[in-house]
Amino acid sequence: MQTGLDLSDVASTVLKFRSDRDWEQFHTPKNLATGLAIEAAELQEVFLWQDNLTTDAVLNDEVRVQAAREEIADITVYLLMLANDLNINLADAVASKLEDNARRYPAEEYRGCSDKAPH
């Protein structure tokens, strides 16, 4: 599966930024995963108490979009470093996961349905 999204330049920039500061020594898998989880929680905070806020409503709130943008960037940075350190090719991992999900959730059976398939 080929995607139009190529993060290789972004990943290289992130890794150089980290290397220039000699921060690899602090970036254990546990610390990166913890940082990733914290940033994901901060993204959730952007939408806290905003039940049923539609995408259009968010897009009309420049402050909220900017806050989400910053948290998504933080999440991406941690994810790129962790994937790199664990030798995980993100494009391959995503493609594999989508193939697995396509088997578990056939479109004709799950279209418009939020039920989760049994493992």
Secondary structure in CASP SS format (residue, H / E / C, confidence):
PFRMAT SS
TARGET T0000
AUTHOR 0000-0000-0000
METHOD secondary structure of the structure
MODEL  1
M C 1.00
Q C 1.00
T C 1.00
G C 1.00
L C 1.00
D C 1.00
L C 1.00
S H 1.00
D H 1.00
V H 1.00
A H 1.00
S H 1.00
T H 1.00
V H 1.00
L H 1.00
K H 1.00
F H 1.00
R H 1.00
S H 1.00
D H 1.00
R C 1.00
D C 1.00
W C 1.00
E H 1.00
Q H 1.00
F H 1.00
H C 1.00
T C 1.00
P H 1.00
K H 1.00
N H 1.00
L H 1.00
A H 1.00
T H 1.00
G H 1.00
L H 1.00
A H 1.00
I H 1.00
E H 1.00
A H 1.00
A H 1.00
E H 1.00
L H 1.00
Q H 1.00
E H 1.00
V H 1.00
F C 1.00
L C 1.00
W C 1.00
Q C 1.00
D C 1.00
N C 1.00
L C 1.00
T C 1.00
T H 1.00
D H 1.00
A H 1.00
V H 1.00
L H 1.00
N C 1.00
D C 1.00
E H 1.00
V H 1.00
R H 1.00
V H 1.00
Q H 1.00
A H 1.00
A H 1.00
R H 1.00
E H 1.00
E H 1.00
I H 1.00
A H 1.00
D H 1.00
I H 1.00
T H 1.00
V H 1.00
Y H 1.00
L H 1.00
L H 1.00
M H 1.00
L H 1.00
A H 1.00
N H 1.00
D H 1.00
L C 1.00
N C 1.00
I C 1.00
N C 1.00
L H 1.00
A H 1.00
D H 1.00
A H 1.00
V H 1.00
A H 1.00
S H 1.00
K H 1.00
L H 1.00
E H 1.00
D H 1.00
N H 1.00
A H 1.00
R H 1.00
R H 1.00
Y C 1.00
P C 1.00
A H 1.00
E H 1.00
E H 1.00
Y H 1.00
R C 1.00
G C 1.00
C C 1.00
S C 1.00
D C 1.00
K C 1.00
A C 1.00
P C 1.00
H C 1.00
END
